[in-house]
Amino acid sequence: MRTKSIVMGIDPGLARTGIGIVECEARQMRALHFGVVRSSPSDAMSVRLATIHRGVRDVLERYTVTGAAIERVFVGRNMRSALLLGHARAAALLAFALAGIGVGEYSPAEIKRAVGAGGGGSKEQVASLVRMLVSGIEGSVPEDASDALAVAVCHINRADSAG
């Protein structure tokens, strides 16, 4: 693994897409950025997807991101929700592809395990563990942004264990 990596994690959602950027150097993780891209339910689908894409792209342009990660779609009983989530993922994935950045994809259970919450950890537990693992997180953090930071941590841990 590089001596220093900067990873953008994405927690996709059509209404709220979480973004978290984590820098890892000498096994120390520090949050460089976290936030949420919001799209309005009253806008056309194309406008909402453009908003997500633009939000991810704009943050990518401000940091020298060396890797990216996104949460995989979990298809439960609600196929419509999974389809809408897939649209949001595609908007973010397009931003990474156009920037030439490789993307790791992880299930919710993999992400929870990567931060030490076990496969079934709660959102609150994940947020608490992320704060313990990643420095530079001050004040209140939106749930979607905290989840995105966890996605970035998962990717960093996977890259670390790969060599």
Secondary structure, 3 states (H helix, E strand, C coil): CCCEEEEEEEECCCCEEEEEEEEEECCEEEEEEEEEEECCCCCCHHHHHHHHHHHHHHHHHHCCCCEEEEECCCCCCCHHHHHHHHHHHHHHHHHHHHHCCCEEEECHHHHHHHCCCCCCCCHHHHHHHHHHHEECCCCCCCHHHHHHHHHHHHHHHHHHHHC
